[in-house]
Amino acid sequence: MSHLPASTPQGRPSRITVVGPGAVGATLAGAFAASGSEVSLFGRPGPHLDAISAQGLVLRSAETGTEVRHRFPTAYDTGRLPVPDLAVVCVKSQYLLPAARGIRSWIERGVEVLVVANGVPWWLLSTAGHAGADPVLRSVDPEGELLRLLPAERVMSGVAHFSSAVEGPGRVTHLSGNRMVIGDTTGGISDRVRRCAAALSAGPVHPESGVDIRRDIWEKLLGNVNLNPVSALTGATVLDILDDPDVRQLCAAVFEETAAVGAALGIDSAMTADERLDIARKLGAFRTSMLQDTDRGRPLELDAIVGAVHELARRTGVPSPSLDAVHGLLALRERVRHHGESPGS
């Protein structure tokens, strides 16, 4: 039984908790608040959450230069927050399982869940008719626990087409873009998707209801699966990468292999490699999120953005030599970075 009531005249959720108030989560929190929802924040203990709790969340628009300070209830224990109508999970893929465990009590009560994360989602194989008998995508959900906690039919998925950055504890800047696609994992546009989109009706993020959210996810992946790992390996901006003919050719090959994996799973895209890379090139000297995480010594979204495609290529029998090479190099780099020199070196 869904917990999400028609609690406003438009049927929008009135109480929303953002799980993970980082760059994307904080931007969405402000957008939900601007649209009239009662917003709270749930996150890990640390300077960012502490600053928001003490001084409020400051959201700045890079386009206009305006700042808004929001006073949101914050906690790192669900028992300290009211049960929401909707939980919006905005953590990086490697933190999805701890986040789901953290809101288990809400999940069990039937609270609706919207997950906004990059890369291949844990539920994808369970919705694909060509994937075989095992629905667990082990590169992102090794033991299948995430799929048990949040099966595909239990969640909505969001694809963020905007860029924000945490400028300091309690301060987030919305840099560019404003699109947010929301959809059901099983396709179509349900009432819960319409209600969720309505809850963003007046904020700086413009919602779209996705008829085929799997395709929306895959089309964003087609721009991340090559540029993100190559930037992390080289330290180069998107402009540097795409202005080098040899490296651009490598990125196009990874695109083609990933598109073929999607097609094998019944996810088709009409976009070509050149079209997708030209869109990215318009961003100019842009530093990808994976490169930013590399610079800061943070764990990378390697499994969700590249490793899952590597796994799916094996499971569907699609050749992926370029993607395999990029994945192998970056996985080795991460092992060396975190554990020192490899044996025998």
Summary of the structure (lengths in Angstrom):
residues: 345
radius of gyration: 19.7
end to end distance: 56.7
largest distance: 66.7
contacts: 1162
relative contact order: 0.13
helix: 45%
strand: 18%
